Amino acid sequence: MEVKVSRRAHFNAAHRLFRQDWTEQKNDTVFGKCNNPEYHGHNYELIVSVTGEIDKETGFVMDMKVLKELIREKVENALDHKNLNTQVPEFKHLNPTAENIAVVIWNRLRPHIDHNKRLEIVLYETPRNFVTYSG
């Protein structure tokens, strides 16, 4: 029997959506206000879910204390109160869209989650706009 366990987290970050290889006009057309050269910020809400079999000895799919610490170390400490474009290495050449942020978070956590378990990231950029990535 598989069960999905989830942990909610939060971080604040600034970003700018743009492509260096595009003209300013094309960036404005595609990304609008999100192309602000002075950046803009979001209060991101994150849900990290792990799905797998319940361990017969512990009764856990995954120890939530371990998941909490992984999220703190690999996501919150790396992204919270940062300018994603300039302070997070993965976004040096990657547009920090919600989609790409979710993939980066998944990639940061995946090596630390048992390979027999599935990992899912749900990232809310706003209360109404969110993305889901499962690898």
C-alpha positions as CSV (number, residue, x, y, z in Angstrom):
1,M,0.0,0.0,0.0
2,E,1.4,3.4,-1.0
3,V,0.8,6.6,0.9
4,K,1.8,10.2,0.1
5,V,3.2,12.3,2.9
6,S,3.6,16.1,2.4
7,R,5.4,19.0,4.1
8,R,4.5,22.6,3.5
9,A,7.3,25.3,3.4
10,H,7.7,28.9,2.5
11,F,10.3,31.2,1.1
12,N,10.5,34.8,-0.2
13,A,12.6,35.5,-3.3
14,A,13.0,38.1,-6.1
15,H,13.5,37.4,-9.7
16,R,13.2,38.8,-13.2
17,L,11.9,36.9,-16.2
18,F,13.9,37.6,-19.3
19,R,16.2,36.2,-21.9
20,Q,19.5,37.8,-22.6
21,D,19.4,36.7,-26.2
22,W,16.0,38.5,-26.8
23,T,15.5,42.2,-27.4
24,E,14.0,44.3,-24.6
25,Q,10.9,44.7,-26.6
26,K,10.4,40.9,-27.0
27,N,11.1,40.4,-23.3
28,D,8.5,43.0,-22.5
29,T,6.0,41.4,-24.9
30,V,6.4,37.9,-23.5
31,F,7.1,38.6,-19.8
32,G,5.4,41.9,-19.2
33,K,5.8,43.3,-15.7
34,C,7.8,40.2,-14.7
35,N,10.6,41.6,-16.9
36,N,11.2,44.5,-14.5
37,P,15.0,45.2,-14.7
38,E,14.8,46.0,-11.0
39,Y,13.3,42.6,-10.2
40,H,10.1,41.8,-8.3
41,G,9.3,39.4,-5.5
42,H,7.0,36.6,-4.5
43,N,6.0,34.9,-1.2
44,Y,6.4,31.3,-2.5
45,E,4.5,28.5,-0.9
46,L,5.9,25.0,-1.4
47,I,4.5,21.6,-0.8
48,V,6.9,18.7,-1.0
49,S,5.4,15.2,-1.2
50,V,6.9,11.8,-1.0
51,T,5.0,8.7,-2.0
52,G,5.9,5.2,-1.2
53,E,5.3,2.1,0.9
54,I,4.8,2.4,4.6
55,D,7.9,1.0,6.5
56,K,6.7,-1.9,8.6
57,E,9.1,-1.1,11.5
58,T,8.6,2.7,11.7
59,G,5.1,3.1,10.2
60,F,6.6,6.0,8.1
61,V,6.8,6.5,4.4
62,M,9.5,9.0,5.3
63,D,10.5,10.5,8.6
64,M,8.9,14.0,8.5
65,K,11.7,15.4,10.7
66,V,14.2,14.3,8.0
67,L,12.0,15.9,5.2
68,K,11.7,19.1,7.2
69,E,15.5,19.4,7.6
70,L,16.1,18.6,3.9
71,I,13.7,21.3,2.8
72,R,15.3,23.8,5.2
73,E,18.9,23.0,4.1
74,K,18.4,22.4,0.4
75,V,15.6,24.9,-0.4
76,E,14.8,27.5,2.2
77,N,18.4,28.3,3.1
78,A,19.4,28.4,-0.6
79,L,16.4,30.4,-1.9
80,D,14.9,32.5,0.9
81,H,15.4,36.2,0.7
82,K,17.6,35.8,-2.4
83,N,17.6,37.3,-5.8
84,L,17.2,34.1,-7.8
85,N,18.8,35.5,-11.0
86,T,22.0,36.7,-9.3
87,Q,22.4,34.6,-6.1
88,V,21.3,31.1,-7.0
89,P,23.8,29.2,-9.3
90,E,21.1,27.2,-11.2
91,F,19.6,30.4,-12.5
92,K,22.7,31.9,-13.9
93,H,21.6,30.7,-17.4
94,L,18.1,29.5,-16.6
95,N,15.0,31.8,-16.5
96,P,13.6,31.6,-13.0
97,T,10.0,30.9,-13.9
98,A,7.8,29.0,-11.4
99,E,8.2,25.9,-13.6
100,N,12.0,26.1,-13.6
101,I,12.1,26.9,-9.8
102,A,10.0,23.7,-9.1
103,V,12.4,21.6,-11.2
104,V,15.4,23.1,-9.4
105,I,13.9,22.3,-6.0
106,W,13.1,18.8,-7.2
107,N,16.7,18.3,-8.4
108,R,18.0,19.6,-5.1
109,L,15.9,17.2,-3.0
110,R,15.8,14.1,-5.3
111,P,19.3,12.8,-4.4
112,H,18.4,12.8,-0.7
113,I,15.0,10.9,-1.0
114,D,15.0,7.1,-1.2
115,H,15.1,6.1,-4.9
116,N,12.1,3.8,-4.3
117,K,9.9,6.7,-3.3
118,R,8.3,9.3,-5.7
119,L,8.9,13.0,-5.1
120,E,6.5,15.7,-6.1
121,I,6.9,19.5,-5.8
122,V,4.0,21.9,-5.8
123,L,5.1,25.5,-5.9
124,Y,2.7,28.4,-5.5
125,E,4.0,31.7,-6.9
126,T,0.7,33.4,-5.9
127,P,-2.4,32.0,-4.2
128,R,-3.9,31.4,-7.7
129,N,-0.8,30.5,-9.7
130,F,1.0,27.2,-9.0
131,V,3.0,24.5,-10.8
132,T,3.5,20.8,-10.1
133,Y,6.6,18.8,-10.9
134,S,7.1,15.1,-10.4
135,G,10.3,14.3,-12.3
